[in-house]
Amino acid sequence: MKTTLSDFVIAFLDLMEAEGRTLKTASIRVGWGMAFIILATVFILVASSSFLWGVYQLLITIVSPPAASMLISLFALILAAVAAVIAKKVSR
């Protein structure tokens, strides 16, 4: 069986074409995944801010508005710290 340089070149180009299609498919999947992660992040931010606004509205009926703002800020800070700790544990 005699193989020539042109056979190797053709085989190499066929391999590159197949790998290119695989890379394109993987890139599209990663792109869609990132888009959905960004969308979910936006929804989480909207939901958490709405929740905090509702708690603030509830608290101003009980305490003064400055105290309610400080309590909501403290609550948001605690939530951020918990999220940071969870992110640190997950990333290990």
Secondary structure, 3 states (H helix, E strand, C coil): CCCCHHHHHHHHHHHHHHHHHHHHHHHHHHHHHHHHHHHHHHHHHHHHHHHHHHHHHHHCCCCCHHHHHHHHHHHHHHHHHHHHHHHHHHCC
